[in-house]
Amino acid sequence: MKPPTVEPSGAAATATPAVIGGIIGARLFHVIDCWSLCGYDKDPLLIPQIWTGGIAIMGAVVVGALTGYVLAVRRGDIPIGATADAAAAGIGIGMALGRIGDIINGEHHAVPCGPPGICVTYDNPDSLGQGPAFGAGDPRYSADPVHLAVGYEMLWDLAGVALVLLLRRRLAGKPPEGRVFWIWLAFQSFGRFIISFLRVDKADLFGLYQAQLVSVILIALALPILVTLFRMARSQAPTAA
């Protein structure tokens, strides 16, 4: 069966706002998570200043995907499941590329590291990492090497891309579409939940970080949808005469 296609005009009309929504979502999730610590409560003018740093990748995934979904539904001429399946690998690659900057500047902090972890030390005074920029006693400071948690996330992102490419070889063009996207989303969320235990962030609910809470919600959403989609696939499978 030939996979559904999307006209270039339809793809542009959906993808461009989805990217913008992703940027807004990434900033919004960060602002909510860092409301008092980053001073947004005292100076709301800081909120739109995304160029000063501060985004949350899970916010980009959630709001970007929702924006694309709403626009696709309103247009009515875009195969939502097939489009989501096709977009999954690109989203994963984008997330992996974003981690390169995080690794270089040490923006996200992690717990002390030892073998067999990938251990790093940030000693440049201009680094955002756990080095001279923070004093002893600050939870963001570590005199010892720390886990390269964002590096682990980059590797997980790339593993997710490889998973998507493998799944598309087996599932692309076979209804119901959308299974690749939801498998990828559950895989991505599971990895972020586990790796976040190696990061130093602000705990929100039940001692979990914002990204972990979002990951739990996404997994809880993905699993029943996947069960439904695979049941539909079995019911639509041709039976022997």
Backbone as CSV, one residue per row, in Angstrom:
resi,resn,N_x,N_y,N_z,CA_x,CA_y,CA_z,C_x,C_y,C_z
1,MET,0.848,-1.194,0.000,0.000,0.000,0.000,0.881,1.240,0.000
2,LYS,0.565,2.186,-0.884,1.361,3.406,-0.989,1.073,4.324,0.190
3,PRO,2.138,4.824,0.850,1.921,5.707,1.992,1.213,6.983,1.577
4,PRO,0.372,7.566,2.459,-0.280,8.841,2.160,0.756,9.934,1.935
5,THR,0.404,10.878,1.092,1.314,11.992,0.802,0.688,13.306,1.228
6,VAL,1.541,14.305,1.403,1.096,15.636,1.800,1.574,16.631,0.753
7,GLU,0.684,17.480,0.292,1.077,18.512,-0.656,2.050,19.488,0.008
8,PRO,3.039,19.991,-0.753,4.015,20.921,-0.153,3.364,22.111,0.538
9,SER,2.293,22.637,-0.053,1.630,23.792,0.558,1.033,23.424,1.907
10,GLY,0.473,22.219,1.989,-0.101,21.771,3.250,0.957,21.521,4.293
11,ALA,2.095,20.957,3.866,3.185,20.694,4.797,3.731,22.001,5.370
12,ALA,3.918,22.996,4.503,4.449,24.287,4.958,3.467,24.988,5.884
13,ALA,2.166,24.903,5.544,1.153,25.575,6.349,1.021,24.962,7.733
14,THR,1.433,23.711,7.881,1.346,23.038,9.173,2.678,23.041,9.909
15,ALA,3.758,22.737,9.192,5.060,22.586,9.840,5.591,23.910,10.387
16,THR,5.421,24.992,9.625,5.976,26.273,10.071,5.353,26.745,11.387
17,PRO,4.020,26.767,11.499,3.439,27.136,12.801,3.803,26.145,13.904
18,ALA,3.970,24.866,13.546,4.345,23.877,14.555,5.726,24.181,15.124
19,VAL,6.649,24.604,14.264,7.993,24.975,14.725,7.917,26.196,15.641
20,ILE,7.121,27.184,15.229,6.962,28.379,16.061,6.323,28.013,17.400
21,GLY,5.306,27.135,17.336,4.678,26.671,18.570,5.660,25.941,19.459
22,GLY,6.556,25.171,18.839,7.564,24.462,19.607,8.499,25.413,20.334
23,ILE,8.894,26.486,19.665,9.779,27.471,20.305,9.068,28.137,21.477
24,ILE,7.812,28.508,21.255,7.036,29.139,22.331,6.848,28.164,23.491
25,GLY,6.537,26.910,23.161,6.347,25.912,24.205,7.613,25.654,25.001
26,ALA,8.746,25.624,24.307,10.021,25.396,24.990,10.303,26.520,25.989
27,ARG,10.028,27.739,25.581,10.232,28.872,26.484,9.215,28.863,27.620
28,LEU,7.962,28.563,27.297,6.899,28.572,28.307,7.167,27.557,29.407
29,PHE,7.552,26.342,29.028,7.823,25.311,30.030,8.992,25.724,30.919
30,HIS,9.999,26.347,30.320,11.144,26.812,31.119,10.713,27.892,32.099
31,VAL,9.922,28.849,31.631,9.495,29.949,32.499,8.687,29.414,33.679
32,ILE,7.801,28.475,33.420,7.003,27.886,34.497,7.909,27.171,35.498
33,ASP,8.878,26.434,34.989,9.765,25.649,35.852,10.715,26.526,36.652
34,CYS,11.088,27.665,36.084,12.106,28.523,36.712,11.513,29.873,37.129
35,TRP,10.234,29.883,37.449,9.482,31.116,37.684,10.133,32.018,38.731
36,SER,10.441,31.477,39.895,11.034,32.281,40.968,12.554,32.289,40.900
37,LEU,13.153,31.116,40.628,14.610,31.008,40.629,15.243,31.933,39.599
38,CYS,14.599,32.091,38.451,15.164,32.923,37.374,14.656,34.357,37.402
39,GLY,13.806,34.694,38.371,13.365,36.070,38.536,12.230,36.512,37.638
40,TYR,11.535,35.575,37.000,10.430,35.962,36.121,9.261,36.539,36.918
41,ASP,9.124,36.103,38.170,8.041,36.620,39.007,8.254,38.085,39.358
42,LYS,9.504,38.517,39.442,9.808,39.896,39.798,9.948,40.801,38.584
43,ASP,10.339,40.228,37.457,10.535,41.023,36.239,9.955,40.284,35.041
44,PRO,8.650,40.432,34.784,7.999,39.727,33.674,8.590,40.060,32.301
45,LEU,9.300,41.173,32.214,9.898,41.530,30.927,10.990,40.545,30.520
46,LEU,11.467,39.758,31.475,12.472,38.745,31.165,11.870,37.547,30.420
47,ILE,10.570,37.367,30.538,9.926,36.168,29.992,10.157,35.998,28.494
48,PRO,9.953,37.029,27.666,10.152,36.828,26.228,11.614,36.856,25.778
49,GLN,12.542,37.117,26.693,13.946,37.272,26.309,14.618,35.909,26.153
50,ILE,14.179,35.180,25.149,14.677,33.825,24.932,16.148,33.827,24.534
51,TRP,16.628,34.949,24.001,18.026,35.041,23.569,18.991,35.048,24.757
52,THR,18.485,35.242,25.961,19.353,35.206,27.144,19.522,33.779,27.666
53,GLY,18.822,32.824,27.046,18.917,31.429,27.451,17.692,30.988,28.226
54,GLY,17.439,29.683,28.177,16.333,29.136,28.946,15.212,28.587,28.086
55,ILE,15.297,27.303,27.723,14.212,26.619,27.033,14.122,25.189,27.584
56,ALA,12.973,24.575,27.402,12.758,23.201,27.853,12.340,22.368,26.648
57,ILE,13.143,21.367,26.299,12.924,20.615,25.074,11.590,19.878,25.089
58,MET,11.139,19.420,26.277,9.859,18.731,26.333,8.710,19.673,26.008
59,GLY,8.867,20.939,26.337,7.852,21.927,25.970,7.760,22.096,24.476
60,ALA,8.909,22.025,23.801,8.916,22.128,22.338,8.178,20.951,21.714
61,VAL,8.412,19.758,22.244,7.768,18.556,21.711,6.255,18.625,21.899
62,VAL,5.830,18.967,23.117,4.402,18.957,23.439,3.646,20.035,22.668
63,VAL,4.081,21.278,22.782,3.342,22.378,22.162,3.493,22.343,20.636
64,GLY,4.677,21.976,20.146,4.866,21.871,18.704,3.957,20.815,18.098
65,ALA,3.875,19.646,18.749,3.022,18.567,18.245,1.552,18.954,18.313
66,LEU,1.139,19.586,19.402,-0.260,20.004,19.527,-0.624,21.046,18.475
67,THR,0.294,21.977,18.230,0.042,23.000,17.218,-0.136,22.368,15.844
68,GLY,0.767,21.466,15.483,0.660,20.786,14.198,-0.613,19.975,14.086
69,TYR,-1.002,19.307,15.179,-2.215,18.482,15.167,-3.458,19.339,14.950
70,VAL,-3.561,20.433,15.696,-4.740,21.296,15.570,-4.860,21.860,14.160
71,LEU,-3.760,22.310,13.596,-3.791,22.874,12.243,-4.138,21.803,11.212
72,ALA,-3.607,20.593,11.397,-3.916,19.509,10.458,-5.394,19.151,10.504
73,VAL,-5.976,19.130,11.696,-7.400,18.838,11.837,-8.235,19.921,11.172
74,ARG,-7.855,21.170,11.364,-8.607,22.274,10.777,-8.544,22.259,9.254
75,ARG,-7.390,21.879,8.700,-7.271,21.830,7.249,-8.060,20.658,6.672
76,GLY,-7.956,19.535,7.295,-8.719,18.377,6.854,-8.135,17.617,5.681
77,ASP,-7.024,18.079,5.101,-6.450,17.410,3.936,-5.069,16.823,4.220
78,ILE,-4.723,16.714,5.504,-3.400,16.202,5.884,-3.574,14.901,6.653
79,PRO,-2.959,13.802,6.197,-3.021,12.526,6.932,-2.213,12.633,8.227
80,ILE,-2.905,12.809,9.333,-2.246,13.145,10.591,-1.286,12.055,11.042
81,GLY,-1.736,10.806,11.032,-0.884,9.724,11.499,0.373,9.573,10.675
82,ALA,0.223,9.583,9.353,1.373,9.423,8.470,2.333,10.604,8.598
83,THR,1.781,11.794,8.757,2.624,12.981,8.896,3.407,12.933,10.204
84,ALA,2.740,12.499,11.281,3.437,12.378,12.566,4.549,11.338,12.479
85,ASP,4.281,10.228,11.814,5.313,9.193,11.645,6.522,9.737,10.896
86,ALA,6.243,10.523,9.853,7.327,11.077,9.050,8.124,12.128,9.810
87,ALA,7.457,12.826,10.734,8.114,13.920,11.459,8.966,13.433,12.613
88,ALA,8.703,12.227,13.114,9.357,11.762,14.334,10.883,11.779,14.228
89,ALA,11.411,11.272,13.122,12.871,11.227,12.977,13.463,12.632,12.955
90,GLY,12.806,13.542,12.266,13.300,14.915,12.202,13.296,15.593,13.561
91,ILE,12.253,15.340,14.339,12.204,15.906,15.686,13.353,15.361,16.528
92,GLY,13.592,14.063,16.420,14.682,13.453,17.177,16.039,14.010,16.792
93,ILE,16.256,14.199,15.494,17.530,14.771,15.043,17.689,16.190,15.570
94,GLY,16.607,16.967,15.535,16.662,18.328,16.054,17.000,18.365,17.532
95,MET,16.422,17.444,18.292,16.722,17.379,19.720,18.186,17.007,19.955
96,ALA,18.698,16.065,19.168,20.100,15.652,19.322,21.052,16.803,18.987
97,LEU,20.755,17.538,17.931,21.603,18.673,17.550,21.594,19.747,18.634
98,GLY,20.440,19.962,19.247,20.355,20.955,20.312,21.231,20.611,21.501
99,ARG,21.450,19.326,21.728,22.271,18.907,22.853,23.756,19.213,22.646
100,ILE,24.163,19.424,21.413,25.571,19.754,21.173,25.947,21.040,21.901
101,GLY,25.092,22.051,21.785,25.348,23.309,22.481,25.342,23.135,23.990
102,ASP,24.428,22.294,24.486,24.366,22.044,25.925,25.657,21.409,26.428
103,ILE,26.203,20.500,25.635,27.448,19.829,26.032,28.593,20.825,26.084
104,ILE,28.651,21.703,25.098,29.754,22.662,25.024,29.721,23.654,26.182
105,ASN,28.533,24.217,26.452,28.488,25.269,27.471,28.150,24.756,28.868
106,GLY,27.858,23.454,28.985,27.597,22.896,30.314,26.339,23.439,30.957
107,GLU,25.373,23.807,30.129,24.194,24.535,30.626,23.382,23.736,31.644
108,HIS,23.297,22.436,31.477,22.490,21.621,32.382,23.403,20.851,33.331
109,HIS,23.046,20.843,34.587,23.921,20.310,35.616,23.558,18.886,35.981
110,ALA,24.542,18.146,36.499,24.344,16.731,36.782,25.021,16.330,38.084
111,VAL,24.756,15.110,38.507,25.304,14.594,39.767,26.743,14.123,39.552
112,PRO,27.515,13.986,40.647,28.906,13.515,40.523,28.991,12.183,39.788
113,CYS,30.095,12.015,39.080,30.241,10.887,38.155,31.470,10.051,38.482
114,GLY,31.345,8.769,38.183,32.469,7.844,38.247,32.287,6.793,37.185
115,PRO,33.305,5.954,36.963,33.188,4.894,35.964,31.970,4.011,36.264
116,PRO,31.241,3.566,35.243,31.561,3.648,33.811,30.899,4.827,33.107
117,GLY,30.530,5.865,33.852,29.859,7.005,33.235,30.787,7.837,32.379
118,ILE,30.200,8.722,31.581,30.963,9.712,30.816,31.092,10.932,31.723
119,CYS,32.280,11.160,32.253,32.492,12.180,33.277,33.171,13.413,32.690
120,VAL,32.685,14.589,33.071,33.249,15.841,32.555,33.460,16.815,33.707
121,THR,34.400,17.731,33.498,34.644,18.819,34.447,34.653,20.127,33.678
122,TYR,33.892,21.107,34.154,33.853,22.426,33.523,34.683,23.380,34.377
123,ASP,35.820,23.832,33.838,36.693,24.693,34.628,36.882,26.083,34.031
124,ASN,36.223,26.353,32.896,36.296,27.688,32.320,35.414,28.629,33.132
125,PRO,35.933,29.785,33.568,35.139,30.691,34.407,33.892,31.230,33.711
126,ASP,33.870,31.192,32.374,32.700,31.676,31.641,31.702,30.564,31.336
127,SER,32.017,29.367,31.761,31.135,28.236,31.486,29.877,28.310,32.333
128,LEU,28.771,27.815,31.776,27.541,27.683,32.542,27.534,26.384,33.344
129,GLY,28.596,25.595,33.169,28.673,24.306,33.847,29.001,24.440,35.324
130,GLN,29.199,23.286,35.953,29.389,23.258,37.401,30.840,23.540,37.763
131,GLY,31.244,24.782,37.563,32.619,25.164,37.799,32.725,26.468,38.561
132,PRO,33.719,27.298,38.225,33.993,28.523,38.979,32.856,29.531,39.000
133,ALA,31.902,29.428,38.069,30.810,30.395,38.043,29.909,30.265,39.270
134,PHE,29.968,29.116,39.938,29.141,28.878,41.116,30.044,28.571,42.307
135,GLY,29.687,29.097,43.471,30.502,28.892,44.648,30.240,27.561,45.323
136,ALA,31.182,27.145,46.145,31.018,25.917,46.908,29.773,26.031,47.776
137,GLY,28.994,24.971,47.839,27.739,24.982,48.580,26.534,25.185,47.688
138,ASP,26.730,25.782,46.526,25.659,25.920,45.547,25.432,24.551,44.906
139,PRO,24.170,24.084,44.821,23.924,22.756,44.240,24.366,22.645,42.788
140,ARG,24.587,23.799,42.154,25.050,23.777,40.764,26.566,23.680,40.652
141,TYR,27.256,23.660,41.793,28.712,23.570,41.789,29.160,22.157,42.129
142,SER,30.216,21.722,41.467,30.813,20.431,41.811,32.302,20.520,41.577
143,ALA,33.077,20.171,42.613,34.532,20.167,42.470,35.003,18.917,41.738
144,ASP,34.136,17.941,41.664,34.477,16.671,41.034,33.786,16.551,39.665
145,PRO,34.241,15.622,38.839,33.589,15.403,37.545,32.114,15.029,37.735
146,VAL,31.289,15.428,36.772,29.855,15.130,36.802,29.469,14.345,35.550
147,HIS,28.328,13.680,35.624,27.829,12.936,34.470,27.530,13.878,33.312
148,LEU,27.861,13.454,32.116,27.493,14.208,30.922,26.054,13.811,30.560
149,ALA,25.129,14.229,31.415,23.734,13.797,31.268,23.143,14.219,29.923
150,VAL,23.451,15.437,29.495,22.901,15.875,28.210,23.523,15.092,27.055
151,GLY,24.740,14.588,27.263,25.346,13.719,26.256,24.617,12.390,26.178
152,TYR,24.210,11.866,27.347,23.411,10.648,27.355,22.091,10.885,26.619
153,GLU,21.519,12.059,26.846,20.254,12.381,26.178,20.441,12.463,24.664
154,MET,21.564,13.011,24.232,21.824,13.086,22.800,21.927,11.689,22.195
155,LEU,22.607,10.795,22.890,22.724,9.425,22.405,21.356,8.746,22.376
156,TRP,20.529,9.027,23.378,19.176,8.456,23.401,18.331,9.020,22.250
157,ASP,18.491,10.321,21.987,17.782,10.934,20.859,18.140,10.233,19.549
158,LEU,19.424,9.983,19.352,19.879,9.334,18.121,19.397,7.885,18.053
159,ALA,19.355,7.223,19.212,18.806,5.859,19.237,17.337,5.885,18.844
160,GLY,16.618,6.930,19.274,15.219,7.072,18.893,15.054,7.269,17.398
161,VAL,15.961,8.028,16.796,15.923,8.223,15.344,16.133,6.891,14.625
162,ALA,17.114,6.117,15.089,17.370,4.808,14.485,16.149,3.898,14.629
163,LEU,15.500,3.957,15.789,14.296,3.152,16.004,13.196,3.543,15.025
164,VAL,13.012,4.839,14.837,11.984,5.316,13.901,12.254,4.813,12.482
165,LEU,13.493,4.894,12.052,13.831,4.471,10.689,13.576,2.973,10.509
166,LEU,13.881,2.193,11.534,13.617,0.754,11.466,12.114,0.474,11.424
167,LEU,11.363,1.171,12.253,9.926,0.946,12.308,9.230,1.377,11.019
168,ARG,9.723,2.454,10.433,9.092,2.923,9.193,9.261,1.903,8.065
169,ARG,10.335,1.165,8.081,10.525,0.127,7.062,9.463,-0.960,7.189
170,ARG,8.978,-1.169,8.406,7.997,-2.225,8.630,6.558,-1.720,8.625
171,LEU,6.350,-0.466,9.048,4.985,-0.001,9.278,4.502,1.080,8.319
172,ALA,5.409,1.752,7.603,4.989,2.837,6.713,4.045,2.308,5.639
173,GLY,2.928,3.004,5.473,1.959,2.609,4.456,1.005,1.524,4.895
174,LYS,1.178,1.036,6.132,0.295,-0.012,6.654,-0.622,0.603,7.708
175,PRO,-1.902,0.713,7.415,-2.804,1.340,8.379,-2.969,0.483,9.636
176,PRO,-3.261,1.153,10.750,-3.409,2.597,10.893,-2.057,3.290,11.062
177,GLU,-1.932,4.446,10.452,-0.704,5.226,10.599,-0.661,5.858,11.992
178,GLY,0.513,6.282,12.391,0.681,6.930,13.686,1.389,6.075,14.712
179,ARG,1.516,4.782,14.424,2.147,3.894,15.400,3.621,4.230,15.605
180,VAL,4.307,4.590,14.536,5.728,4.924,14.651,5.923,6.126,15.579
181,PHE,5.093,7.144,15.392,5.220,8.355,16.211,4.996,8.050,17.687
182,TRP,3.959,7.289,17.995,3.639,7.037,19.395,4.672,6.119,20.050
183,ILE,5.213,5.174,19.289,6.304,4.354,19.839,7.511,5.223,20.128
184,TRP,7.839,6.091,19.176,8.978,7.000,19.380,8.757,7.895,20.592
185,LEU,7.548,8.434,20.733,7.268,9.347,21.841,7.401,8.625,23.182
186,ALA,6.897,7.397,23.270,7.026,6.630,24.504,8.492,6.312,24.790
187,PHE,9.236,5.931,23.755,10.664,5.632,23.888,11.424,6.869,24.353
188,GLN,11.163,7.995,23.708,11.844,9.242,24.035,11.541,9.669,25.470
189,SER,10.285,9.559,25.857,9.872,9.974,27.191,10.468,9.073,28.265
190,PHE,10.536,7.786,27.999,11.119,6.855,28.965,12.589,7.189,29.206
191,GLY,13.325,7.445,28.133,14.735,7.791,28.270,14.937,9.068,29.049
192,ARG,14.113,10.079,28.751,14.255,11.351,29.464,13.940,11.179,30.949
193,PHE,12.940,10.359,31.258,12.577,10.124,32.654,13.751,9.508,33.413
194,ILE,14.390,8.498,32.838,15.475,7.794,33.517,16.720,8.673,33.621
195,ILE,17.105,9.300,32.521,18.339,10.098,32.513,18.229,11.308,33.441
196,SER,17.018,11.818,33.614,16.842,12.993,34.461,17.238,12.742,35.909
197,PHE,17.283,11.479,36.338,17.742,11.187,37.689,19.223,11.541,37.866
198,LEU,19.932,11.697,36.759,21.344,12.070,36.813,21.551,13.578,36.725
199,ARG,20.456,14.326,36.575,20.554,15.768,36.443,20.227,16.462,37.749
200,VAL,20.665,17.711,37.874,20.358,18.545,39.035,19.403,19.633,38.571
201,ASP,18.125,19.478,38.899,17.099,20.445,38.530,16.234,20.736,39.744
202,LYS,15.228,21.564,39.529,14.301,21.898,40.606,13.192,20.854,40.667
203,ALA,13.076,20.193,41.820,12.024,19.188,41.978,10.667,19.872,42.069
204,ASP,9.676,19.286,41.445,8.341,19.870,41.440,7.360,19.040,42.268
205,LEU,6.927,17.905,41.735,5.907,17.092,42.390,6.438,15.684,42.621
206,PHE,6.203,15.155,43.829,6.664,13.816,44.201,8.185,13.671,44.060
207,GLY,8.903,14.798,44.180,10.349,14.762,44.074,10.857,14.608,42.651
208,LEU,9.962,14.712,41.673,10.339,14.570,40.272,10.501,15.938,39.622
209,TYR,11.325,15.975,38.582,11.525,17.208,37.845,10.406,17.387,36.826
210,GLN,10.289,18.615,36.312,9.235,18.908,35.339,9.295,17.957,34.146
211,ALA,10.500,17.743,33.604,10.638,16.879,32.434,10.183,15.456,32.734
212,GLN,10.420,15.001,33.960,9.997,13.653,34.334,8.479,13.560,34.431
213,LEU,7.861,14.591,34.996,6.409,14.602,35.096,5.760,14.621,33.710
214,VAL,6.316,15.432,32.823,5.800,15.478,31.453,6.002,14.120,30.773
215,SER,7.147,13.504,31.019,7.431,12.192,30.424,6.424,11.145,30.877
216,VAL,6.094,11.151,32.166,5.113,10.197,32.691,3.759,10.397,32.011
217,ILE,3.357,11.655,31.854,2.077,11.954,31.202,2.083,11.478,29.755
218,LEU,3.176,11.718,29.044,3.256,11.321,27.638,3.247,9.798,27.479
219,ILE,3.942,9.097,28.374,3.933,7.632,28.322,2.531,7.109,28.609
220,ALA,1.872,7.690,29.623,0.510,7.282,29.965,-0.455,7.552,28.813
221,LEU,-0.173,8.568,28.021,-1.000,8.871,26.853,-0.685,7.938,25.695
222,ALA,0.598,7.654,25.503,1.019,6.872,24.338,0.605,5.411,24.426
223,LEU,0.710,4.806,25.598,0.477,3.363,25.714,-0.939,2.943,25.318
224,PRO,-1.996,3.571,25.847,-3.331,3.148,25.416,-3.604,3.443,23.944
225,ILE,-3.019,4.520,23.430,-3.192,4.825,22.011,-2.530,3.737,21.165
226,LEU,-1.344,3.297,21.573,-0.651,2.241,20.830,-1.431,0.929,20.881
227,VAL,-1.977,0.608,22.048,-2.786,-0.612,22.165,-3.959,-0.549,21.187
228,THR,-4.620,0.609,21.141,-5.759,0.778,20.235,-5.336,0.668,18.777
229,LEU,-4.237,1.305,18.410,-3.778,1.287,17.023,-3.387,-0.120,16.577
230,PHE,-2.703,-0.858,17.433,-2.294,-2.211,17.055,-3.495,-3.165,17.001
231,ARG,-4.485,-2.925,17.826,-5.713,-3.706,17.726,-6.418,-3.424,16.405
232,MET,-6.430,-2.164,16.015,-7.014,-1.800,14.725,-6.259,-2.453,13.580
233,ALA,-4.922,-2.499,13.713,-4.104,-3.113,12.665,-4.432,-4.593,12.519
234,ARG,-4.609,-5.273,13.642,-4.943,-6.708,13.582,-6.320,-6.925,12.973
235,SER,-7.260,-6.031,13.312,-8.611,-6.212,12.773,-8.696,-5.917,11.292
236,GLN,-7.748,-5.095,10.789,-7.736,-4.738,9.373,-6.862,-5.674,8.542
237,ALA,-6.113,-6.542,9.211,-5.240,-7.452,8.486,-6.054,-8.440,7.659
238,PRO,-5.627,-8.693,6.411,-6.370,-9.640,5.562,-6.315,-11.053,6.140
239,THR,-7.414,-11.762,6.064,-7.482,-13.121,6.566,-7.404,-14.107,5.420
240,ALA,-6.857,-15.283,5.698,-6.727,-16.281,4.653,-8.094,-16.801,4.232
241,ALA,-8.268,-17.038,2.942,-9.553,-17.514,2.426,-9.766,-18.965,2.837
